[in-house]
Amino acid sequence: MNNEQQKDDQLWQMAKARVAFRWSFASYFVVNAFLVCVWFFTSGPYYYFWPIWPMMGWGIGIAFQYFHAFHGNKFSSTQNEYEKLKRDQQK
């Protein structure tokens, strides 16, 4: 596998991760909006806001998915680390 094909594969994986994040975020928004509506119409605005718990739990997962999709290769790129070590060794 040549270097150009490897970069194309990496870009394809990044694109898939970003599209998956967008779908996950859309479903997060729709489901949590539904939960807030259920809370509002069954309890009213002056009662305990229980939808906060699924929002926070699922939100943590969404945050991790965001960082993986949009910042993941900056933090965990094996190729970048290899090139850095190679440059350090040549000095």
Secondary structure as the mmCIF struct_conf table of DSSP 4:
data_model
#
loop_
_struct_conf.conf_type_id
_struct_conf.id
_struct_conf.beg_label_comp_id
_struct_conf.beg_label_asym_id
_struct_conf.beg_label_seq_id
_struct_conf.end_label_comp_id
_struct_conf.end_label_asym_id
_struct_conf.end_label_seq_id
HELX_RH_AL_P HELX_RH_AL_P1 ASN A 3 THR A 42
TURN_TY1_P TURN_TY1_P1 SER A 43 SER A 43
TURN_TY1_P TURN_TY1_P2 PRO A 45 TYR A 46
BEND BEND1 TYR A 47 TYR A 47
TURN_TY1_P TURN_TY1_P3 TRP A 50 PRO A 51
HELX_RH_AL_P HELX_RH_AL_P2 ILE A 52 SER A 76
HELX_RH_AL_P HELX_RH_AL_P3 THR A 78 GLN A 90
#
